[in-house]
Amino acid sequence: MSIVLLIIVALIFVGVCWLLMQPASYEVVRRRVIKVKPEEVYPLVADFKHWSSWSPWVIHEPNTALEYGPVTDAKEGWYAWEGRHIGAGKMVHKSLVENESIEQSLAFYRPMKSNSHVYWRFNPIGDYTEVTWGMRGKMPFLFRWMSKMMDGFVGTDYEIGLGLLAMKVGDMSEPFELEFPGEVEVEAQDYIASHFVGSFDDMKAVMHEAFPKVMQAVAYGGMAVNGAPFTLYHDFDKKKQLVVCDIAVPVVEAKHVEGLISGTLLGQKYSRTTLKGSYDHLEKTWHSAFSHVRMYKSKLLVGKPMIERYMSDPTESEGLDLVTYLDLPIK
């Protein structure tokens, strides 16, 4: 047996052993207290004809083809979807206890075939309802490496869906809207910025001080502001909680400012996601932005900065009037 063949056999053996060590099953669970009684929120989950109004996936492709069974709000009721970008699948009610619980079977046909069990719980808390949305299933052997990632893949979508469901029944305590304008061309911009390297938590505090500082420097330097302020993210490591970014104000022509940096953001094509709502929703929005790029098979430009553009002044706007653009550089 040749050395090359021995190496291949050894690598396959190591790979199989590693897969054997990975979880064979997964479970994703998210909960949210919605400020209505169970009998007000339960029907929007029990009747599949309501799902498109709060689905965290259909918002990516509003013209997705939907098909409904003869019954949509009782045992064996079903609906199916067929989207060019969000894939295809079918969900069936297996059991329902009115205002208390729902059990469902979920089959994905595209982009990959899989089957899961989905469950809902509606736990009354005074006049409110703790809604639980969960999914569990087994992972095919060759895909066991994905088991630990399922919570990250699906969990944030569940959080978005529960938020949209809450608003659908009138709970506007944490309002937000996500929109996907698609590809946009952005012209080159000079900017003055404060450079930051540190944790996510520290960045939030620094930004409150940095933007006024940069705006003041721009004014003192006699530079004309040329658009909405933004943050350029050069590195965004969620695992290490590390951020490298420039907290920037665009100007017509940048000048040297002691203690700050200047630069030029070159003209570029971006995949844009729009958030209407509090900055507390930014993490979920970034998740949706990356999901949208993946669904539409756009190619990210590695090494180019990602951008958060603050289109509204947070001192003057709140709720759905607070608008932020998230731009991912694409080819």
C-alpha positions in Angstrom: 0.0 0.0 0.0 1.5 3.4 -1.0 2.2 6.1 1.5 -0.4 8.4 -0.1 -3.1 5.7 0.2 -2.1 5.1 3.8 -2.5 8.8 4.5 -5.9 8.9 2.9 -7.1 5.9 4.9 -5.7 7.5 8.1 -7.5 10.8 7.4 -10.8 9.0 6.7 -10.4 7.1 10.0 -9.7 10.2 11.9 -12.7 11.9 10.3 -15.1 9.1 11.1 -13.8 9.0 14.7 -14.4 12.7 15.0 -17.9 12.4 13.6 -18.7 9.6 16.1 -17.8 12.0 18.9 -20.3 14.7 17.7 -23.9 14.9 19.0 -26.3 12.7 17.0 -29.2 15.0 17.8 -29.9 18.7 18.3 -32.5 20.9 20.1 -33.2 24.6 19.6 -35.4 26.4 22.1 -36.4 30.1 22.5 -38.9 31.7 24.8 -40.5 35.1 25.0 -43.1 36.7 27.2 -45.7 38.3 25.0 -48.0 40.8 26.6 -51.3 39.2 25.7 -53.3 36.3 27.1 -52.8 32.7 25.6 -56.1 32.8 23.8 -54.9 35.9 21.8 -51.6 34.6 20.6 -52.4 30.8 20.3 -54.6 31.2 17.1 -51.8 32.9 15.2 -49.6 29.8 15.6 -52.4 27.2 15.4 -53.6 28.4 12.0 -51.0 28.1 9.4 -52.6 30.8 7.3 -51.3 33.4 9.8 -47.7 32.2 9.6 -46.5 34.3 6.7 -47.4 37.4 8.6 -44.7 36.8 11.3 -42.4 34.3 9.6 -38.7 35.2 10.1 -37.9 33.5 6.7 -40.7 34.7 4.4 -39.5 38.3 5.0 -36.4 37.3 2.9 -38.6 36.3 0.0 -42.1 37.7 0.2 -43.3 36.1 -3.0 -42.6 32.6 -1.8 -45.3 30.2 -3.1 -47.4 29.0 -0.2 -49.8 26.0 -0.3 -52.4 25.1 2.4 -54.2 21.9 3.2 -58.0 21.7 3.4 -57.6 22.3 7.2 -54.9 24.5 8.6 -55.7 24.9 12.3 -56.4 21.3 13.5 -54.6 17.9 13.7 -53.1 16.9 10.3 -53.6 20.4 9.0 -50.6 21.5 6.9 -48.9 24.1 4.8 -46.0 24.0 2.4 -43.7 26.6 0.9 -41.6 26.7 -2.2 -39.1 29.6 -2.5 -36.3 30.1 -4.9 -34.1 31.4 -2.1 -35.5 30.2 1.2 -36.0 26.7 0.1 -38.9 24.3 0.2 -40.6 22.3 2.9 -43.8 21.3 4.7 -45.2 21.5 8.2 -48.0 19.4 9.7 -49.9 19.7 12.9 -49.6 16.4 14.9 -51.5 17.5 18.0 -53.0 20.7 19.5 -54.3 21.5 23.0 -56.1 24.8 22.6 -54.3 27.8 24.2 -51.7 25.4 25.7 -49.5 23.4 23.3 -48.9 22.4 19.7 -46.8 19.5 18.3 -45.7 19.6 14.6 -43.7 17.7 12.1 -41.3 19.6 9.9 -39.8 18.4 6.6 -37.3 20.3 4.6 -36.9 19.4 0.9 -34.4 22.2 0.0 -31.7 23.3 0.4 -31.1 20.0 2.2 -33.5 17.2 3.2 -34.2 16.8 6.9 -37.0 16.1 9.3 -37.6 17.6 12.7 -40.1 17.8 15.5 -41.4 21.3 16.4 -43.2 22.2 19.5 -45.0 25.2 21.1 -46.0 25.9 24.7 -48.2 28.8 25.8 -47.7 29.3 29.6 -50.0 32.0 31.2 -48.2 34.5 33.4 -50.9 36.8 34.8 -52.3 38.6 31.7 -49.2 37.7 29.7 -48.0 34.5 27.9 -44.6 32.9 27.9 -44.4 31.4 24.4 -41.9 28.6 23.9 -40.9 27.7 20.4 -38.6 24.6 20.1 -37.3 22.2 17.5 -35.5 18.9 18.0 -34.2 16.2 15.6 -31.5 13.8 14.6 -28.6 14.8 12.4 -27.5 12.5 9.5 -24.1 11.0 10.3 -22.1 13.0 7.8 -23.7 16.2 9.0 -23.2 15.6 12.7 -20.6 18.4 12.7 -23.5 20.8 12.3 -25.3 19.7 15.5 -23.6 22.1 17.8 -24.2 24.9 15.3 -28.0 24.5 15.0 -28.7 26.7 18.0 -26.9 29.6 16.3 -28.3 28.8 12.8 -32.0 28.6 13.9 -32.2 30.2 17.4 -31.8 33.8 16.2 -34.5 33.2 13.6 -36.8 32.0 16.3 -36.1 35.1 18.3 -37.0 37.3 15.3 -40.1 35.2 14.7 -41.3 35.5 18.3 -40.7 39.3 18.1 -42.7 39.6 14.9 -45.4 37.4 16.5 -45.6 39.6 19.5 -46.1 42.7 17.3 -48.7 40.9 15.3 -50.9 40.4 18.4 -50.3 44.0 19.5 -47.4 43.8 21.9 -45.3 46.8 20.7 -43.0 46.8 23.7 -39.9 46.1 21.6 -40.9 47.1 18.0 -38.7 46.4 15.0 -39.0 45.9 11.3 -36.5 44.2 8.9 -36.3 45.1 5.2 -34.0 43.8 2.5 -33.6 46.4 -0.3 -31.1 44.1 -2.0 -28.0 45.2 -3.8 -27.0 48.9 -3.6 -24.1 50.9 -5.1 -22.5 53.3 -2.7 -20.2 56.1 -3.9 -16.8 56.8 -2.4 -16.7 58.8 0.8 -13.9 60.5 2.8 -14.3 60.2 6.6 -12.9 61.2 10.0 -13.1 58.5 12.6 -12.2 57.3 16.1 -10.5 53.9 15.9 -11.6 51.2 18.4 -10.3 47.8 19.4 -12.0 46.0 22.2 -15.1 44.1 23.5 -18.7 44.5 22.3 -19.7 45.9 25.7 -16.9 48.4 25.7 -17.7 49.5 22.2 -21.3 50.5 23.1 -20.0 52.8 25.8 -17.2 54.2 23.6 -19.6 55.0 20.7 -21.7 57.3 22.9 -18.6 59.4 23.4 -16.9 58.9 20.1 -19.5 60.2 17.7 -19.9 63.6 19.4 -16.1 63.9 19.6 -15.7 63.2 15.9 -18.6 65.5 15.0 -17.1 68.3 17.1 -13.7 67.7 15.4 -15.3 67.9 12.0 -17.0 71.2 12.8 -13.9 72.7 14.4 -11.9 71.7 11.3 -14.3 73.4 9.0 -15.2 70.2 7.2 -18.6 69.7 5.6 -20.5 66.6 6.7 -21.3 64.4 3.7 -24.0 61.9 4.8 -25.1 59.9 7.8 -22.5 58.7 10.4 -21.4 55.1 10.3 -19.3 52.4 11.8 -16.8 50.4 9.7 -16.3 46.9 11.1 -12.9 45.5 10.1 -13.1 42.5 12.4 -16.1 41.2 14.2 -15.3 38.0 16.3 -18.4 37.0 18.1 -16.7 34.0 19.7 -13.9 36.1 21.2 -16.2 39.1 21.8 -13.7 41.2 19.9 -14.4 44.2 17.6 -12.1 46.3 15.5 -13.9 49.2 14.0 -13.8 52.9 13.0 -16.5 55.1 14.4 -16.8 57.6 11.5 -18.4 60.7 10.1 -18.3 61.2 6.3 -17.0 64.5 5.1 -16.6 66.2 1.7 -12.8 66.4 2.1 -11.0 64.9 5.1 -8.3 66.9 6.9 -5.8 65.8 9.6 -7.2 65.8 13.1 -4.9 65.0 16.1 -6.0 61.9 17.9 -8.4 60.7 15.1 -7.9 59.0 11.8 -9.0 59.8 8.3 -9.7 57.6 5.4 -11.6 57.0 2.2 -14.3 54.4 1.8 -14.1 53.4 -1.8 -17.2 53.0 -4.0 -18.6 49.5 -3.6 -21.6 47.3 -4.1 -23.3 46.1 -1.0 -26.1 43.8 0.1 -28.2 46.1 2.3 -30.5 45.2 5.3 -32.6 47.9 6.9 -33.5 47.9 10.6 -36.3 50.1 11.9 -36.1 50.0 15.7 -33.8 50.1 18.7 -30.1 49.4 18.4 -30.9 46.4 20.8 -32.1 44.6 17.6 -28.8 45.0 15.8 -27.4 41.6 16.6 -30.5 39.9 15.2 -30.3 42.2 12.2 -26.7 41.2 11.4 -27.8 37.6 11.6 -30.5 38.3 9.1 -28.1 40.2 6.9 -25.7 37.3 6.6 -28.6 34.9 6.1 -29.9 37.0 3.3 -26.5 37.0 1.5 -26.3 33.2 1.9 -29.9 32.6 0.7 -29.4 34.8 -2.4 -25.9 33.2 -3.0 -24.2 36.6 -3.1 -20.4 36.5 -2.7 -19.0 38.4 0.2 -15.8 40.4 -0.3 -13.4 39.1 2.3 -11.2 41.8 3.8 -13.6 44.7 3.0 -15.3 46.4 6.0 -18.9 45.8 7.0 -20.9 49.0 7.6 -23.6 50.2 10.0 -25.1 53.5 8.8 -27.2 55.5 11.3 -29.8 57.2 9.2 -31.7 58.6 12.2 -30.5 60.7 15.1 -31.1 58.5 18.3 -31.6 61.7 20.3 -34.5 62.7 18.1 -36.0 59.4 16.9 -37.1 56.2 18.7 -39.0 53.0 18.0 -39.7 52.3 14.3 -38.5 55.9 13.4 -34.9 54.9 14.3 -33.5 53.6 11.0 -30.1 51.8 10.5 -28.6 50.4 7.3 -26.4 47.3 7.5 -24.2 47.0 4.4 -22.3 43.8 3.6 -19.7 44.2 0.7 -20.3 41.8 -2.2 -18.8 41.1 -5.6 
